[in-house]
Amino acid sequence: MSEFDRMKLRRLDGTLLLVFLGLLRHRKAVRVAEELGLTPSTISHALARLRDIFGDELFLRRADGLDPTAEALRLGPEIEAALARLGAALEGPAPFDPAAAAGTIRLSALDYEVAALFPRFVARVAAKAPGLSFAVRAVSAPAALRLLDGGQIDLALGFFWSLPDWAVSATLLTEGYLTVARAGHPLLGAPASLEAFCAARHLVVAPGGELSGIVDAALARIGRARRVAFAVPQFLAALALVAESDLVATLPRRVVLAHAPRFALGWTAPPVELRSFTSSVVRHRRTARSPLLEWVTGELRAAAEGL
């Protein structure tokens, strides 16, 4: 675009262009004034500005109205198309049609969301949006926010202590805990006592391999401790190990209810008070109006509501 063209654009505004198209359509200034809710004087001043900007008479006066010049007839379709594109942009994105959607949604989620939420979510999107694919990365909450800010993922799922100003979040689940053990384990015979719980050999799920977690912090607050014998990075692996040993594991309630029966495991309430945690779906404000991501977020929340 030349500097001359830029100067023209700086002098134009939407009202001038609407006046131009109105005059081209009606050929009468009074009709355009009525249509746009302007005074005839405003229309005359607008026409004078248009003539100055385009360097052409544009509309010649005649007894019964105005006659467009060849330049006005040339400009008409171009201006009409430009205003149509601007109008479409101002209307916002078109309604989202999941059945016609295609592409890949990039998410971050740890084992909890994958094990507890994704079975229902996968079934929902497969039925409604078969053209969509989902790629899930397992990263920590701080890493997920960095990836989201950098545009490397579209949505981040998980528990976040705090969120930056650019983040838009929606709650998925508020979760508690159950303690699982193999069928016939002494811990399951009656409501577990604190003594029996602390004496058992425990397994924890810790992506970083730590041999402690939320249970140990809660026990420490009341002056107690347990023995953690194993740490594994995934909940389903924990259930498989518990099923083949005397280990016990205290895991998120929905993971236990959804998957422990597959391993013939029993469960009981832990005999120590554990704070609940909230799993959320987070996206960047720059995608706050994305119909696709809005729909995916809605399907994640709907899947969570059914658990």
N, C-alpha and C positions, 0 to 999 in steps of 0.2 A: 504494500500500500504506500503510495507516494505521500509526501508531506502535504501536498495540496489536498488530497483526499482526506487526510486526517483533519485538516482545518475545516473542511466541509462537515465532517461528522461532528466536530465539536460544536458547530453552530446549529445542528439539527436537534430536534427532540421529538418525542412520540406524538405530541399534539400536532406539530407541523406535518408529520407524515399522515396522520389521520385526516387532517384537513385536505391534504393533497388527494388522498384516495376518495374522500367524500366529494370533492369537486369533480374528480374524474368520473365518478359514478352518477352524480345527480346533475352536474353542469349548472347548478344554481347555488349561489352563496347562501341564500336564506334557508334553503333546505338543509345544507350542511350545518348551519348554525343551530337549527332546531334539533337535528340528529345528535350533535355533540354537546348540546346544552351551552352553547357559547353565543355571544352577541354578534350581529353582522359586522360590527367594527373590528372585533377580534379576528374574524375570518379575513377581513380585508388586510389587516396588519400581518396575519400569517401568510397570506398570498404574496405580499410584498417581500417578506423575508425569504420565501421559497424562490421567488424570481431572482433575488440577489444571490442566494447560495448557488443555484444551478445556472445562473447566467443566461436565462431564457425567459420569455414571457409566460410560458407554460399554458396559460388560459387567456384567450382573446375574448373581449366582450362583444356580444351581439345582442340583437333586440330582445330575444327570449331567453338569454342566459349566457353561458360561457362555452367557448369552443376550444378544446385542447390542441396544443401544438404537437408537431411530430415528436419533439423531445419529451413532452408529457406522456404521449402514448408509449414511447420507448421505456420511460422510467416506470410506468404504471405496474407492469407485471413484476419487475424487480423489487419495487417497494412493497407490493402486496405479499410477495413471497418472504421478504425479510421480516415483515410484521407477523406473518403467520408463524415463522420459526420462533420469533420472540414470544409470541403468545403461547406456543406449545411449551416453551421453556418455563414460562411463568405458571402454567397450569400444574407443573410438577411431573413426576414420572408417571408413566401409564400404569394402570392396574396390573398387579402381578398375577400371572397365570402359571401356577406350579406345574400343570400338565405339559406346558410348552417350554419350561425352563431347562436349560442345559448349562454345563460348566462344573467347576470344582469349587467347593467351599473348604477353606483351610481353617482348621480349628486346633486349639491346644486343649488337652484334657488329661487329667491323671487317671489312675486306675479306678478311682471311686466313680467318676462320672461314666466311664466306659462300662463298668460292671453293673452299676445301679440304673442308669438312665438310658444308655444307648440301645438295649434290646427293644424297648418300646419305641424309641425315636426312629431307629432304623426301619421298623415295620411301618411306621406312619409315613415316612418320606418315600419309601419304596412304593407304597400304594398311590401317593398323591403326586410325586415328582420323580418319576423313574429316570429322567434324563440328568438328574443331579448326581454328582459324586462328592464324597467327603474324605478329606485327608486329615488324619488326626496325629498331632505331635504331642509327645509326653515331655513336658518341661515344667520347671518350677513356676510359681506365680510371678516372681519378679522377671524371670526370663520371658514368660508369656506376655507380660505388659510391654516389654521391650520389642518383642516381635510384632505385637499389635500396633505399636506406635510407628514402627518401621514399615508397616504395610506387608509384612511377610506372612501374617495370618489374618483371617477375617473376624474370627470370634475366639475369645478365651473363656474357658469354663474352669471353675474351681473356687477355692476359698481365698479371698483377698483381704488382708488386714486393712489396707487402705488403697484408695484409687486416685490417680492423678486427675486434674481438672478436665482433661480431654476425654475421660472415660464415661461411657453410658452403660449402666448395668441394670440387670433385671434378676430378681431372686428366682432360683429354680427349686431348691430344696433346703429345708432346715432339718438337720440330721442328728440322731442320738446314737447309742451304742448297745450292742449285745455281745455276750461272751459265748463262743462256740467251742464245742469239744466233740470227740467221737461218741457214738452211741455207747452207753454204759459207763462213761467216765464218771468217777466219784463226784465230780463237781456238779453234775447234773441231777443227782438223786433228790435234792431238795433245794430250796433257795440257797444260793451259794453263800457261805459264811466268809467273812473277811479273812479269817485264819486259813481256811482251805484255799481261798483264791490266792493269797500271797504265797502259800506253800507249793502251788502248782508250777510246772515249767511252762513258760509263756513264749509265744511267738509274736513278733510285731511286724507290721508292714511299714517299711521305711525306705523310700526310694534311694536315700543316701546311705543306707546301711547302718543307721544309728540303732543301738540296742536300748533305746528308751523312747518314750512318747508321752502322749497326753495322760495315760493311765499312771505312769510313774510320777508325773508331776502332781496328780491328784493324791496319790498315796503319800508322797513326801509331805504334803500339806497337813496330813494327819499323823505324821511320824511313822509311816509304814513303808515297806519296800517289797518288791517281788523279784523273782529271778527270771530274766529274759534270756532264753537259750538260743533263739534264732531270730534273725531279721531277714525278711525277703522284700522285694520291691513291689509285689503285686498281690491284690486281695484274693484272686482266684487261686494263685499258687499257695497262698496261706491256707485256704480251705482244703486244698488237696493234701498238704502236709499234715494238717490237723487230723484229717480223716484216717491217716496211716500211722498215727503216733499217739502218745499221751499228752502231747502239747495242747495248750488252749490258746485262743486268740480273742481279743476284744476288738470287734470290727464295727463299721457303720451298720446301723440297723437294717437299712434297705438292701445292702449287699448280702447280709445274712439271710433275710427273708426270701430274697430272690434266688440265691444260689446254694445255701447250705443244704437244702433237701436233695440236691443233685449228688451231694457227697455223703448222704445219710448221716448228717451231723445234727446234734441237738444244740439248744442254746438256752441261756438264762440271762437275767439282768445282772450286770456287774455290781458287786457289793460296795461300790464307792461312787460318789457323785461325780459325774463327768459333764463338763460343759458341752452343749451342742455346738455345731458349726453350720454355717450357711454356704451352700454352693450357688454361685451366680454365673450368669453369662454376660460377658463384657464385650463391647465393641467401641470403636473410635468414633468421636463426634463427627468426623468427616463422612462417615457412612450412616449417620443417624437417620437419613431419609431414604436409605436403600430399600426398595420394596422386597428384594430378594432376602437380605439379611433380616429384615423385619419379619418376614414369613418364617424363616428358619428359627429365629428366636421364639416366635409364637409356637412352633411345633415342639421345640425343646421344652417350653413351659407346659404345653399340653401333655407331653409325655410324662413330665414330672408330676403333674396333678393326678395322673392315673396310678401313681405308685403308692 
